[in-house]
Amino acid sequence: MARSIWFTCLSTRFASRATWFTISLLEIRNLVGLLSVMEKTRVAIVGMGTVGTGVARLLLDHGDRLARHAGRILWLEKATVRDLKKDRNINLPAGILTDDLSSILNDREIEVVAHLVGGLEPARTIMLQLLEAGKDVVTANKALLAEHGEELFDRARALGRTIAFEASVGGGIPIIANISQCFSANQILSLRGILNGTSNYIISQMDEQGADYAVALKLAQELGYAEADPTMDVDGSDAAQKLAILAHLAFGVRVRWRDIYRCGLEAFQLADLKYASELGYRIKLIATAQLRSDGLELHVSPTLIRKGRPLAEVRGAYNAVTVVGDAVGDMFFHGQGAGQMPTASAVVADMIDTAAGRTDITFRRLELWSDRESKIELLPYAQTTGRYYMRFFVADEPGVLSQITGILGRHQISIASIIQHEPTIDQQPRKVPLVIMTHEATEKAAAAANDEIRKLPSVSNECVKLRVTEGGK
C-alpha cells in the first residue's frame, strides 16, 4: 500500500493533510531519520493547468517517495498562475499559489522550475527569464522546443543551466531518455510512432465504431482529447513537432518541423478504413524517421500497417513508438501520450533527475541543439520510397482498368493487388471503388501517377493515396 507520511520536522503547514497508518516504531524512526538529514531542493511550477496541477499533486502527496529517488526533498515553494480565483481541484498549502512570476525569478533558493506554459509566447520569454534568473528548467512544451530549441539550449549552456524535456514527446512514455541515453551504443536505423493521441482516438472511433470523422472528432472534444480548434492534432503538425525533436536526438539533425512533410486525417475517409481492413491492414497516423543509404527520410502521414503489428493495435488516445537500433534490434514503447498524471509523471521524473544532478551531466555531454550537427542529409520527400494504397471511384465500363494500369506502368509502378467491388443496384451513375496496392515506388512516381489517373474522364476527382508499411514493428 502506498504511504505518504508527513512529519512536523518537515513543516507544520502539512499537518492538515496528515494520513495515519499502522506502522512499526522502527519504520517511523528510520524514515524520520532519513528525511531529517536530507537537504531540500526548492522547486516551483509556472502554469497550474491540468499538468501543473498533477505535478503539484505528486510533489505534495508523495514527497517521501520522491525524496528516496532524488536523495533530497523536492520542496514546492511557489506556483504561479494567471487567475488566482480559478478552481484548480487541489488544496495547496498557504503561500504557494501566486500570480507574480517575479516571486520565483527573484527567489534565489528556488533551483528547479517546471515550465508548464503552452504555445510559443509568452512561453519563450518566460523560459529565458527563468534561465537568466539561474533556474534549471523542466518543460513539457514540444512546440517551443521544435521552434526555438536552438536559441533556448544555447542560452542555457551559456548560463550554466539545464533544460529537461521528457514530457514534451509521448506524455508518460520515457522515449526521450531511452533515445538520448539508453540507445547510445546504437546507430538508430528507424523510428516510427503514433505521436498524437487525439488523432489516434478519432481513427479508433472511425475504425471500431463506424463513426464518421465529424462524430469521432466531436466525441474526442467532449472527452477532452481534442481542443476546440483541433487543427494541429489532425493535420499532422503536432506529430511533426515531436518528430523533429526525436530526429534530433536520434540522428543529430536539426530540422525545422515545418519542413517535414505532413499529411493528416483529411487524406482518407471511413471507406478507406474498411478497404484497408479487407486487405489485412489498419490505418494509423504515423510519424516516420528512416535512415537510408542516401539520407534521412522524415514525414508524417496516414499509413496502412498490417494487423497484428504492435503499432496497428494501438487504440484510443494512446501513443506508441518503435525504435530499431543496429545493436539492440526492434524496441516498442507504448503508453498514455497525454493526460494529467502520465505527463506529470514525466515532468516530476525530470525534476528528480535535475535535483539529483543527473540532468546536468547528460545536458552538458549531449550538446543538444548545438553546433555539433550531424552530417546526415535530409531526403526530399519526393525521393522517399515505399508501397502505396490507391483508391479511386471509376466508371463501371470496359477499358477503365487498362487505362489506370497503363499509367502506373509508365511510371514504373508495379501492382501487388487489386480490389474492385460491384456497384450497388441503385448506384447512379455506375461508379465503383477501385483499390490498388502497389509494390515499392518513389513518392515522386506515385504522386505523378495518382494525379494523371485523377484527370481521366472515367475517374471521379476523389482519389486517395496512402503509404503502406509491413516490416519491423
N, C-alpha and C positions, 0 to 999 in steps of 0.2 A: 504494500500500500504506500502510495506517495505521501510523504510527510513534509509539510512546510512549517517550520518551528521558528517562532520569533522570540527573541530574548531582550530583556531590558538592557543588557550590555551593548546591544546594537543601537537601540533607540526606543524611547517610550512612546514615540509617535505611532508605532505599530501595535500598541497594546490592544487597541480596539479590534484588531484583526487576528488576535491570537486564536489558535486552534489547539486543543489539548488532546494528547494521545497517551495511551498507557505504554510507557517505555521504561527501560531499566535506568536506574540512577547512573550506572556506568556509562550508558549511551549519552545521557544528558551531559555528564561531566566531560566526556570526550569531545562532543560536538561544541559545547560552550568553550572548552579549552582551545579547540581548533579555530573557531571563529574569532575568539578574543585576541589571538596573536596575528590574525590576518590583517594585511593592510587593505585600505579601501581605495578603489578606483572610482572616482566620482564621474557619473555619466549623465547625459542629458538627451532629450528627444526633441527634435524640431519637426513639428507636424504630428498632431494627435488624431489622425483619421483612423480608418479601420486598422491598418497595420500598426500605426503608432500605439493605438490602444492595446493591441495584442502584445507589443513589445513591453509596454508598461506592466501589463498583467504578469508576464513571465518574470520580469525583474522583481516585482513585489511579492508574488506568490511563491516563487521558487528560488529565493535568494540563497538558501543553503545549498541547493543542488548546483547552482551556477558557480558558487564560490568554490566548490570541490573541483570543478573543471578549470576554473581560471586561476586557482591558487590565491585568490584575493576576492574581496567583497565588491560586487558591482552595485554601487550606491546611487540610486536615482535621485539626482539633486534638483533638476528642473525639467519642465516640459512646456514648450511654447505652442500656443495656438493663436488663431486669428480671432476667434469668438469665445470668450470665457463663459458665456451663458449657455452654450450648446451642450446638450446632454450627451455624455460620452460612454455611458453604461459601464463606468468604473469608478470606484471610490478611491481617490488619490489622497494621500496624507496632506495635511495643510502645508501650504507654502511651495508646493511643487509646480502647480499649474500657473502659467503666466502668459501674457500676450506681449511681453517685452523681450525681444531677441537679445538685446544688449545685456540682459541679466545672465545669459550664457556666455556671450562673447567676452564680457569683462570679468568673469569669474575664473581666475587662474587655476583654481583647484579642479575645475571640470576638465577632464582629459579626453574623453571619448564622447562623440555625439552621433546619435542615429539621425541621419538626414533623410526624412521621410516626406519630402515635398515633391509633388509630381510636376510634370511639364518641364519647360526649359527656363522660363523666368517667372518668378524670382529665384527659382531653384539654383541656377548657376551662380547668381550673385551671392546667395546665402552660403553656398558651399565655399566659395572663395573667401568670404568673410570668416567662416569657421576656421579655414586653414590659416589665414593671416593671424587669427587670434590664438594660434598654437594648439588647435584641437586636431586629433585624429578623427577621421570621418568614416562612418559606415552608411552606405546608401543602398536603396532599392530602385533607384531611378535609372532604368535602362536607356530611356530616350536621351537623358542628359549625357550619359557616358558615350552613347553612339554618336551624338552630335558634337560634344565638347570634351571628349576624353583626353585628347592630346593636351589641350590647354590646362585642364584640371590636374592631370597627373604630373605635368611639367612643373606646375606651381607647387604641388605637394612635395615633390622631390627637392625643389629649391629651398623650401621652408623646413625640410627635415620631418615632414608629416606623412601620414599614410591615408590611403583610401581603400576600403574593403567593400566588395560589391557582390557577394554570393547571391543575395536576394534579387538581383537585377534580372536574372535569367532562370526560369524554371521554378520560381517560388521556393518550395521546400526541398527540391531536388538538389543535392550538392554537386552540381555539374561544374561550377567554376573551379572549386578546389580540386576536383578529380582531373580536369583537363590541365590546369596550370601546375599541379604538383604530382598527383599520383601517376600520371601518364608521362612523366618527364623522361623516362627511359625509352620512350617510344617515338617513332615518327608516326603521327596520326595520319591515317590514309583517307578517312572519310568521317563525316558527321551527318546524320540525318535526324531530324527532330520534329515532333509536334510541339511547337513552342508557344502556341496561343490556345488557351483553354476555351475561350469564347467561341472561336471558330470550330473547335473540335466538338463542343457541346451542340452547336447548331447542326453540324454534319451528322452527329449521332442521332439527333431527333429526326432528321430527314430520313436517315437510313433505317432506323429501327421502328419508328412510329409512322412513317409515311407522311410526315408533316411537310408542307411546302416551306420554302425559305422564310417567307414573311411570318408565318405562325411560329416557326422554330426561333426566329430572332426575337419576337415579342416575348416568348416564354423565357429566353435567356435574360432579357432585360428585367422581367418580373422577378427572377431569382437572383438578380444582382450580378450575373456573369457578364452582362454587356452594358455598356454605358448608353445614355440617351442618344449620343452620336457614336455608333459602333464602327465608324469608317476605318480607323487604324487597325482594328482587330480583323475585320472581314476582308479588307483589301490586301492583306499580307504585310502591311507596313510595320506593325508591332513585331511580327516574326522576323522581318528583315533587320530591325534594330538589334534584336537579340542575336541573330546570326552574325552580324558584323562583330559583335563582342566575342562570340565563340570562335570565329575565324581568326581574330587577332590573337587569342590565347593559344589556339591550336597550331596556327601556321605562321604567326608573326606578322601577318599582313595588316596594313592599315587601310581599310576600305570604308568609304562613306556609304552609309546604309542606303541612301537614295540611289546610289549607283548599282545596287543589287537588283537584278530583275525580279519582279514580284507580280504575281497574279493571284487574285483572291477568289472568293466563293462565287463571284459573278460569272466565272468561267464555265460553270456546269449547272445542270438542272436535276430535279428529282429523278427524272427518267434515266439520267446517266448513272446514278447510284444503282438503279435496278439492272441496267445492262451490264455494268461492271460486276455486279453480283452473279449474273448468269455466267460470266466468264471466269468466276472464281476469285474476284478481287473486291477490295473496298477502296473508297476514295478518301484520302486524308490531305489536309493542307500541310505540306512537308517543306521544311527548310533544309536545303542540301548544301554541303560543302564537300567536294570530291577532289582529291589531289590526283592529277593526271600527269602523264609524262611531259605534256606541253604547257602545264599551268594548273591553276586552281579554278574550279567551277563553283560558282555561288549562285543560288536562286531560291526563290520561294514560290511554290506553285502547287495546285491540286494535283495529286499523284495517285495512280492506281497501285495498290500494294496487295500482293497475293494474300488471301485469307490464311490465317494461321501464323503469319509472321507477327512478332510482338507489336510492331507499330500499327499493324492493321487492326489489332484487337484493343487498342486504347480507346476507351469510351468516355463520354461525358466531358466534364471540364478538366480532365487530367492532361498532363504534359508527359512527354517521353523523349528520350534522346538515345540514339545508338551511336557508339563510337567504335571505330576499327583502328587498332594500333598494330604496327608491324611486328611487335613482340607479344603483346597481350591478346591479340585477336579481337573477336567481337565482344562488346560490352553493351549492356542495356540498362538504362536508368529510367525509372517510372515513378510518378507520384503527383501530388496535387501541385499544380503550377501557379496557383493563386489562392486567395482567401486569407483571412486574418491570421490564423495561427501557423499555417505552413510557412507563410512569408515571414512572420515574426520570428519563427524558429531559426530561419537563415540569418536574419538580422542579428539576433542575440548571439548566435554562434560566432558571427564576425566580431561582435563586441567582446566576447570572451577571448578570442584569438588576439585581438588588438590589446586588451588589458594585460594578457599574459606575455606579450612581446613577440608572438609568432608572426603576426601580420607585418611587423617591421622588417623581419628577416626576409620574408618572401617578397614584400613590396620592393625592397632595395635590390634583391637578386634578379627578379623577373624583368625589371625595367620596362613595364608595360607602357604603351603609347609613347615610346621614346624614339630617339634617332636610330636605334638599333633595329632597323626594319628588315624583314625577310626579303630575299631576292626572288621569291616566288611570284610569277606573273599571273595576273588575273585573266582568265579566258573571257573574251567577249561572249555574250550569251548565245549569239548566232553560231558560234563554233562548238558549243557543247553538243554532246550526242546522247541518244537514248532511244528507248522504244516508245511508241505513241499509240494512244487510243484516239480514234477519229470517229465522230458520229455526224451523219448528215440526214436530212429529210429529202428524199428523192422521188421523182415521178415513177410510178409503177408502170413502166413501159420498156420495150426492148431497147438494148444498146446503152442504157444508162450506166450499168455496172462496168461495161468495157471502156466507156469514156473515163470513168474515175480511175480504174486500174491502169489505164494507159497514161494518165497524168502522173500517177505515183511512180510508174516505171520510168518515165522520162526524168524524174527527179531522183532516180536511183534508190527508191524506197521499196523494199520487199515486203510483201503481205504475209503475216503469220496466220490470221484467221479472219473470217467474215461472218457476221450475223445479219440476216435480213428477215424481219417479221412480215407476215402477210398483213395487208390493210384490213381494217375493220369494215363491215358491210356498209356502214353509214358514213365512212370517211370520204369526204369530197373536198377538193379534188383528191384523186387517189395518190396520196403521198405516203411513203413508208420509211421507217427508220432504217438506216444502213450503218452498221458499226464495223469498223475495220481496226484490227490490231496489227501493228507493223513490227518488223524486225528493227535492228539498230539503224538509226539515221541521224544526220545532223539536224539541229534545230533550224538552221537556215533552209535546208531542203524541205523539212516537214512544214514549215510556215509557208514557204512558197507554193508547195503543192496544195495545201489547205486553201490558200487564197485563190488559186486557179480553179479549184473544184467549186468553190463558193460562187464563182461567176458563171458557171454552167446554167443554161436556161432550165434544165431539168432538176436543179438543186435549189432548195429554199435557202434564204440567207442565213438561217440558223444552223451554224456549223460549230462543232466543239472539238478541240484538240487538247488532250491531256497527256502528261507524262506517265510512263509505266516503269516501275522498278520491281525486280524479282529477287536480286541477290542479297546476301547478308541478312541483316535483321529487318 
